[in-house]
Each structure stands twice: as C-alpha cells, then as structure tokens.
Amino acid sequence: EIERSGSISKAARKLGLSYRRAWTLVDTMNKSFESYLVRGSAGGKRGGGAYLTPLGAKMAKAYRAMETKAEKAIQGNWKTIKRSLKQPD
C-alpha cells in the first residue's frame, strides 16, 4: 500500500492500522533485510512521504506472487471447509 499511496500514514489508514503499528512493521521489515525496503523522504510544506526501494519493490512483487499461488493452492480445500461451516443465524 505504501507503493500506491507514497505515505506510511495513508497506507496505515487504508489498512485500518495505527500509524505507530504501520511504522513498527516497516521498521521491522527494514531491519530484517540486508538493505531497506522502505525509505522516507523529508517533509516540506506538504509533509514527507515514503517509497519502496528497488529491493522493496522486488520483495512486494515476490510476496504478491506467493500470495496468488497460495490462494490457488487452497481453493479446493477451502470450498470443502466452507460447505461444512454452520450458517449464521
């Protein structure tokens, strides 16, 4: 979402997270890789922003590909599980 919005705070709002939680997640990711995934830009009159580094963009693309494959892999089993769930009253 940072990639689309250019802002940690906008991304946090869109995802229903507090800014603090979003910043903590970004900080944890940045510390977990050999180089930063997200960088911030200094604010001016309009405030600062955030952007994905080339590695961040590469990791986001890889994550989306994994997510797509995982969704396809579970579709059959998920249908079986859904059929067995109780319907809401």
N, C-alpha and C positions, 0 to 999 in steps of 0.2 A: 504493500500500500504506500510506503514511502516513495517508491519509484513513481507512482502515479501522482501523488499529491505534492511531493517535494518538501514535505514537512513531517516531522515526528508527531507534532501535536495534531495536525489534521488526520494523519494516519490513525492515531490513537482514538480520536473521536469516531472515525468511521468504523473502527473495530470494537468500539464500546469499552476501551481501556482508559485508565487514567494516564495522564502524561508521564507520571512517575513510573508506572508499570511499563509503559512502552519504552521509556528511556532505559530502564533496567534491562529489558530484553535486548535492546540494541547494544548496550554496553557489554552484556554477557556474550552476545554473538561476536562482537568486535574482539573481545579478549580470548575467544575460543579458536580463532583462526590466525594464520601466520601474518595476515595483514587485515586492515579494517574492511568491513563490508559496507559500512555506512559512515559517511563523513558529514560534518556540519559546515555550514558557511556562516560567516559573521553577519550579524544583523546590521541593518542601516535604518533608514526611515520606515521601511516596510517589514523590518524584522529579519531574522535569519532564515535558514532553510536546511534541508538535509537532502542528500543524494546518495545513490548506490555507487560504490566504486566499481571498476571493471570486475573485480573478484566478486563483489556483492551481486552484480547483475548475473554473473555466471552461476553463482550459488542459487539465486532466486529461480533461474531457468531450470537448473537441475532439480530443485525441490518441486517445482510445478510438474515436471516430467514424472518424478517419483509418485506424486500425489495422483496423477492421472492413471498411472499403471496400477496403483493400489486400489483405486476406485473400481477399475475394470475387473481386477482380480477378485474382489469381494462381492460383486453384483449378484451372482447366483446364490451364494450362501446368505446374503442379506435378504433376498426375496424369501427364502425358506424361513428365516428367523421372523421376518415381518408377518408372515402368514400365521405364525403361532402366537403372536402377541395378542393380549386382550385389547379389545376396542375400548376407547374412553367412554365413560357413561354420559 
